[in-house]
Amino acid sequence: MAKDKETTNLFEYTEDSIKSLDWKEHIRLRPGMYIGKLGDGSSPDDGIYVLVKEVMDNCIDEFTMGYGKTVELTIEGKTVTVRDFGRGIPLGKVVDVVSKINTGAKYDSKAFQKSVGLNGVGTKAVNALSNYFKVTAIREGKEKTAEFERGVLVKEHKEAKSGEQNGTQVTFIPDEAVFKNFRFIPEFLENQIWNYCFLNAGLRILFNGKSFVSKNGLLDLLQRKTNEDEIRYPIIHLSGDDIEIAITHNNDYGEDIYSFVNGQHTTQGGTHQQAFREAYVKTIRDFFKKDYDASDIRTGIVAAVSVRVVEPVFESQTKTKLGSVNVDVDGPTMKQFMSDFLSNQLDNFLHKNPAIAEAMKKRIEQSERERKELAGIKKLANERAKKANLHNRKLRDCRYHLDDDAPAKNKEEFVAKQKETTIFITEGDSASGSITKARNVETQAVFSLRGKPLNCYGLTKKVVYENEEFNLLQHALNIEEGLEGLRFNNVVIATDADVDGMHIRLLLMTFFLQFFPDLVKHEKVYVLETPLFRVRNKQETIYCYDENEKQAAMKKLGAKPEVTRFKGLGEISPDEFAQFIAQDMRKQLMRVEEGDHIQHLLEYYMGKNTPDRQEFIIDNLRIESDKAEELV
């Protein structure tokens, strides 16, 4: 009894249990609630890019309001500087705007009618999560500067005369205590910048001196995201008050929809994207006067949708999914607004362009034929997946999933957890066993492959249902109907660092590109990097990911350290693995370069042997051989 009483006392709920945190302490304690996942910069949705976005959003809002046509972004090493030429923060409020929660002009809907940053948190989060933060406002010949460290004001400069143009300049260095071993990848920033330009025709952004500008908005975006050889008809470009849409079809499976609200890329969709999908189907059915299946109409669609609304309600601070909202105060619902626009504009366009309408019809009817051919096979495949007892035999699931509804209580924290969800696709029981023992059961799942997958290049989707491994993998990810059902935010291919592992990796990459390219295009698929070597002595252990790191570690430890070469994931102990799949795990994003034709890529790398590919392999073997000789 005494023991039970003692245990109870450990969990006493008293006045001392209640803690109060100021704004910066709360942001630093729960950064995921404000910026999503942390990461090291190897993923485009890692926290350091969210910090840049939060500062950039304020500059874009100024442009939208008609002030300042140029924004300058400079990144030198780990230092970020953003300069706009808008109105400049009112000098008397410079400190408050970046350090007091619920302070800002965007609460006055007259000043910022259709802004994305309505809750007054973004810049404060950047301030709190930066080792150094400096803001300067220039306004009507005067300037005011304040400097902070981790959200704490360290120096407030007096107002001074200035000959500079009006505007605001922010310089910050993300805190390495929060973002461990981070680095900025220029390609991710450039994609982010292009989105700003596509959504704000005429805006000019200078990134490290390189100029970005778009004249045709979403038409330019879709031209950048597609290849002229792969689309079935010229891009349809429609625009109206507070809405812009671009549409085409290609031969890929699934849907590829890029959606935006007030300039914010809503990567997880929301009410506007769903409203577009439904309104598009209704408009096409009405135009062709035929009750096509919705999936046939949308299969192969590539579209971009941008809307501007008053006081948008997002499902998290990172603003990746739009909640319920009217287009304007006391205005139509998003569903009605989208339906009215498409039934008018798209219908008119198709009547005026019969050749495009006919090409669209052929693509829809092609999807219809393929769907009917698959109907019986899909039913059998679904039954096989149930009998296989997927969630016990193949999949070690996690507790949080993207398709779970966030509870009203602790909603922000729940959504932040969903952003961290990852599924590792492994080969064999030994590798999956190591990861399973080391993983975070809340956010990390493991799917175990059996043997080498099929090379599915050139095959139809029929093989996904007939091949047991592909069928079960599809069900584990919940991607049969496309990206929207995906249960995990990150799909990580985790194979051995040997020839067989590399081959399996390529076969899985082919599977995603062939049948679910939208997962790759929306940057959901990664390849796990695990160390090739462990170098250690009695005092220190260093894990190395390539030959250069191994040589540096051996030099550092000296006196003949022990060197272990990891060939298979099963050789790595669970304790070691826990370090490699933590928040700062090393992983490479599987990306398709803008304008690349997926089928051309697959034909080159996974089709029948060609002289060109043989020459490519030989040339790269020579390069690697030369590198090895240099190290020796």
N, C-alpha and C positions, 0 to 999 in steps of 0.2 A: 504493500500500500504506500509505503514511504517513497518508493521509486516512482509510482504513478503520480503522486503529489508533486514530486520534483519535476517530472516531465511537464506537468500542467503549468507549473510556474514559468517554464521557459517561454511559454506562449501567452503570457498575461497581456491583456489589452488595456493599457492605461493611458493617462495623458502623455506619458513619456514616449508612447508609441507613435504619436502624431508628430510628423516632421513638416516643416515649411521650407520650400526651396524658392530662391528667387529665379527670375526668368532664365538667366544664363546657366545656372546650376541645373535646372530642369532640362534644358536643351542638351547639355553635355552628358547628363545622366541617361537620357532617353533620346539620343540623336535620331534613331530610326523613326520615331514618331513625326519628325520634322523633315527629314531628307531621305527617307527610305533606308536602303541598306548602305553600309559604309564602303567596303571594298577597297581596292588598291589602284583603281583606274583602268583595270583590264577589261571592264565591262562598261558599255555606254550609259548604263543607269546607275553607276557607282556614285557615291556621295559627292566626290569632288566636282563632277560635272553638274550635279544639282546645285552646288554652291555657285558655279559660274552662271547657271541659268537663272537663279534667283536674282542676281545682280543685273543680268542682261534684260530680264523681264521688265524691270523698271525703266530701262532705256527704251524698250520697244513701246511701252505704254506712252512715253513722251512722244515718240514718233506718231503713234496712232492718234494722239490728240492734236497733231499738227505742229509739233515743235521738234526741230532737229532731224535732218535727213541722214545723218552719218553717226555710226557708233564705232568706236575703236576698241578692239580687244587685243591685249598684248600679254603673252605668257613667256616669261624667261625663267627656265628651270621650274621652280615651284611657286613663283610669284605671279599673281594674276592682277592685271590692271584693266579696268573698264572705264571708258570715258564717253559720255554722251554730250550732245549739244542742245539739250532741251532747256527748260526754264531754270533748272537748278533748284535744289532744296532751299526753301526760305531760310535765311542764315540763322535766325533765332531758334530754329528747330532742328539743326543739323545733328546734334547729339541725341535728342529725343527720338528722331526718326529711325536711327540705327541701334538704339539701346533700350527703348521702352516698348514693351509689348502693347498691342492695340493702339499704336500711334501711327498716323499716316493720313495722307490726303484721300486715300481710296475709300474711306468711309463716307465721303461726300460724293454721292453718285453723280452729282452735277459735274464735278471735276474729272472723274474717271468713270464715265458711263459704262464702258464695256471692257474693264480691266480684268486681268487674270489674278492679280495679287490683292485680294480683298481683305485678308485677315490680318495684315500688318505683322506677319511673322518672318517672311523670307529673309530680308536683309539682316534682321536680328539674329537669325540662325547662323548666317554666314559669319557674323561678328563673333558669336559665342564659340563657333567651331574653328576659328582661325587663331593661329599663334600670334599673328599681327594683322591689324585691320586699320585702314586709314581712309577717311572720307573727306573730300573737299567739294564744297558747293561754291559755284561762281555765279553771281547774279548782279546785274546792273552796275558793273565796275567794282564790285567788292567780292571778297572771298572769305570763307570760313572753313577751318580744318580741325578735325578731331582724330586722335589716335587711340587705339585700344589694343589690349592683349587679352585674348580669350574672353572677350566681352567686357573687360574692365577698362574704364577710361583711364588712360595714363597721361594724356596731354591734350588740353583744349586750347587751341591757338586763338589769339584775339583776331577780330575782323581786320582785314587788311585790304588795301587797294589792289586791283587786278586789271590787267590789260587783256586778259583772256576772254574768249567767247563764253556766254552763259552756258551752264551745264553742270554736270556732276561727275566727279572722278572717284572711283573706289579702287583701292589696292588692298589685296589680302593674300596671306599665306596660310593654306589649310594646316591645321594642327596635326603634326605627325604622331602625337600621342593618341589621336582619334583615328586618323587615316594612315595606317602603318604601311611603310615602304611604298607610298603612292607615287604615281607618275602620270602625267597627262599624255594621252595619245592623240596626236593632231587630227587623225581621220574622224574620231568620234566628235571632236569639237567642230570640225568642218561640216559634218552632217547636221549638227545642231544649228549651226549658223545658216546653212542652206534653208532649213525649215523656217527660220525667222524671215529670210528673204522671200521665199515662195509665198509666205502668208502676208507679206507686207511689200507689195510691188512698189519699187522705187526706193526702198530703203537700201542704203549702202553700208556694209559692215567691212571694216578693215581688220583682218586677223593677222597679226605679225607682219603687217605691210601688204598682205594679199587681199585683193578686193573681191567682195561677193555682192552680187546684185541680181535681181530678177525683174523682168519687165512683164511677164505673162502669168505670174502667180502659179496656181496649181497645175496649169498646163505645163509649165517648166518642170514642176516637181515630178509629174508622171512621166515626162520625157526622160528625166534623169533616172527614174526607177525602172524603166522598161527599155527594151531594145526594139528598134524599128522592125527587125526581122521576126520578132516573136508575137507582135500584137496582131489581132485579127481585123482591125479596122482603125482608122485615124481616131485620135483621142477626142472625145466629146467634152467641150469646155463650156460650162454654164455658170452664170453669176447673177446675183440680185442683191437686194438690200440685206446685209448681214449674213449672206450665204454665198458660197462658191463651191462648185463641184466639178471634178474631172473624172471621166469614166472611159475604160476600154476593156477588152477581153484578150486573154492569151490562151495558150494550150495547156497551161499548168492545171493541176488539181487544186481544189480549195479556193478560198477567197483571200484577196490581198487588199485590205482597206486601211488607208492612212487617215486618221481623223484628228481634228483640231477644234479647240474651243478658245476663242479670244487669243489665238496665237499659241496656245499650249497644246503640245502633242500628247493626246490622250491615248497612250499606248495600250491601255486596257479597255478602250472603247467607252461605252456608257449609253445614256439615253439618246444622244444625237446619232450615234453610229447605228444603234438598233432601229431608230426611226428611219434612217436612210435605207437600211436593208429591207425593211417592210414596205416603205413607200416605193422603192425601186421595183420590187416584185409586183406590186399592184399596178404601177404605171405600165410595165411591160405586158402584163396580162391584158390590161385594157386596150393597149395599142394593137396587139396582135389578135385580140378577141379570142384568146385561148387560155384555158386554165392550166398553164405549165406548172410543174412542181417547183417550189421555191428554190430548192437546191440546184435544179437544172438551170434556172435563170442566173444564179449567182456563182456557179462553178466557173472558175477561170477569170472572174472579174478582177480588175485592178482599178482601184478608185481612190480618190482623195476627196475628203469632205471637210469643209471649214465653216463654222458658224460663229457669230458673235452674239452674245446674250448679256442681259443685265443681271448682275449679281449671280454668277454661276455657282452651283453647289457641287463641290467635288467630294469624293468619298475618302480622300486623305489629303494631308498637307502637300504631298508630292504631285497632286492634281493629275493623276494618270487615268482617272475614270470619272466621268460626269454623272452626277446623280439626277434626281428629278428637278426640272427647271422649266419655266416658261421663257419664251424667247424675249419678251419684254414685260415690263410691269403691267399686270392685267392684260397681257397679250395672249396669243394662242399658245397651246402646248407645243412642245417640240415635235410631237408626232403629227399634229395638224399642220404645223408650219412646213415641215419637210414634205408632207403629202401634197399640199397645195403647190409648192414650188415645182416638184418633179412632174406632177400631173399636167402642169401648164408648160414649163420650159422644156423638159425632156420629150414630152409628147409632140410639141411643136417642132423640135429639132428633128425627130425621126420622120415626121411627115415631110419635112423639107429636104431630107437626105435619105432617099429610099435605098441607095446602095449600102449605106452604113446599117440601115435597119435590116436589110437582107443578110448582111454578114453576121449581125448579132443573132438573127433568127437561126442561121445555120449552126452557130456555136451552141445555142441553147438546145437545139435538136440533137446535136452530137452528144451532149451531156445526158440528154434523155435516153438515148439508145444505150449508152454505157451503163447508166443507172439500172435500166431494166435487165440488162445482161447480168448485172451483179446481184440482183435482188435475192435470188435463191441462194447464191453462195454466201452472201452476208448473213442470212438467217442461220445457216449451218455454222458459220464461223463464230457468231455470237453464242450459239449453244455450246460449241467446243470451248470457248473461253470460260464460260461458266463452269463446265465440267472440269476444266483444268485447275479450278480453284486458284485462280490467278493470285489473289491477295495472300495466299499462304505459301504457294510453291515458287512463284517467280518474283513476286513483288513484296519487299519489306517496306511498307508504307510509312508516311510520317503523319503528324497530327494536324497540321495546317495544310490547306489546299486553296488554290486560286478560285475554285468553284464553290467554296463555302461562303455563306453569307456572314458578314461581320456582325457580332452582337451589338446591341445598343450600348452596353457597358464595355469600356475599354476598346472601343471600336478602332481608334488610331493605332493602338499597340497591335491589335489583331491584324490589321491591314499591313502594318510594317513586317509582321511575321510572315504573312503571305508573300511579300516581296522577296523574302529570303529563301523560299522553298526551292529545293533542288532535287532532281532525281539523277542518280548515277547509273549509267548503263555499263555493266561489267561483263567480263567473259569468265565463265566457270565459277565453281563453288568456292575455291580458295580465295580468289580476289574479292568476291561479293561478301564472303565471310569476314575478311579483314575490315572492309569498309563498314559493314553492318555493325560490327562491334565498336567501331570508332566514331560513327556518325552522331549527329545531333538528332534525336528521334522526333523533336518538334518540327524541324524544317527540312530534314534530309531523308530521302527515300532511296532504295536500291533495287534495281531490276537486273536479274541474272540471266545472261544469254547462255544457250547451250550450243557449243560449236560455232563454226563460222556461218554468218548469214549468207543468203543468196546474193549474187551480183544482180541487182534488179534493173540495171540500165536497159532501156528499150522495152521493158515489159509494161503491161497495163496494170491498173490497180487491182485487177483480179488476183494477182499473186499475193497481195497483202492479206487477203482473206484465206487463200489456199495454203500459205506457208505459216506453220504454227508459231514460229518465233516472231514473225512480223505481225501476225494477228494479235498475239498476246501483248506485244510491245505497244501496238496501237491502242489497245484497250487500257493498258496501264497509264498511258499518257492522256487518254480520252480525247484523241484528235481525229476520230472517224469523221466528224462533221466539220473539222477545221480548227483554226487557232483559238476561237472563242471558248471552246471547251477545255483547253489545256489546263491540267491540274497543278502544274508546277511552273514557277517563273523561269527556272533554268534547267535545261536538259544537258547533262554533262556526260560525254563519252569517256569512259575510264578503262583503257585497255593497257596491256603490258607494253613495256618499252623494248619490244623485240620485233622481229620480222612478222610473226603471226599477229601480234597485237596491232602493228601498223596496218596490216591487211584488213583486219576486222574493223579498224577505225575507218578505213576508206569505204568499206562496204556499207557501214552505217551512215556515213556521210552521203553516199549515193542514195540510200533509202530515203533520207530526209529531202534531198534535192529533187529526187524523182517524183515523190508522192506528196510531200508536205513542205514545199518550198517556202510557204509563208512563215514557217517557224524559223527558217534561216534568214529570210529577208527582214523579219522583225527581231532578229538578234537574240534568239532564245537558245541556240545550240552552241555548246562549247566543247573543247577537248581538254581534259584534265592533264596538267603537267605534274608528274611525280618525279622526285629526285632520281637521278641515275646512279649517284654515288653517295656513300656516307663516309666521311673522313673524320677520324676521332683519335684523341689520346685520352689519358686518364682525367684530364681537366676539362676538355671541351669536345663537343660533337658538332660538325658542320655538314649540312645536307647540300649537295651540289646538283644542279640541273643540267650542266653540260661540262665538257672537257676543260674549258677555261676556268670555270668556278672550281673544279677539282684541283687544278694546278695551283690556283690562288690559295685554296684551303691548305694544301700540303705545304706550301711555302710558309703560311702563317703558323701552322702547328709545329713544323720542323721535326727533327729527330725521328724520322720514319714512322709517321702515324699509320694507324690501321685504315685501309681503304676497302670498302665493300661495294661491289657493283650490284645494283638491284636489276634483275632481269624481268621478274614478274611481280605483280602487285601482291600476290600471296606471300612473297618473301618479306614484305614490310609488316612489322608487328602492329597490332591495333593502336598501341600507345603512340607509335611513330605516326601512323596514319592520321590520328586525331589532329596532329599539327598541320598536315598537308591539306585537309579538307575543312579547316576552320574559316573564319571570316576572311582571312587574308590568303586563301588558297590561290595558287597560280593556275590560271586556265586561259586558254586561247579561244577567242571568239571565232566561230565558223562564219565567214563573211563571203558574200558575193560582191565583187566590185561593181560600182555603178555602170550600167550599160552592158555587163557581161551577159551572154546568152547561156542560160543554164544547160540546155540540151547540147550546145556546142562544147561546153566544158566537160559534160559527162561523156560525150562521144570521144573527146580527146584523151581523157584520163582513164575511162572505164570501158570504152568500146574495144573493138578488135585492134590488135597491134598494128601500128602504122610506122613508117620510117621516121615521121616527125617526132613521134613519142619516143622511139628508140634513141634518136639523136638527143632529145631533151634529157633522158635518163643518163646517157653517157656523159654529156656535158656537165651535169650536176654531180655525177660521181667524181669527175676530175676535180671539180671545185672543192668538194669535201676532202678528197685525197690531199690536195694542196694545203688545205687548212690543217689537216692532221700532221703533215710533214713540218709545217711551221711550228706547231706546238712541241713536237719532238725536238 
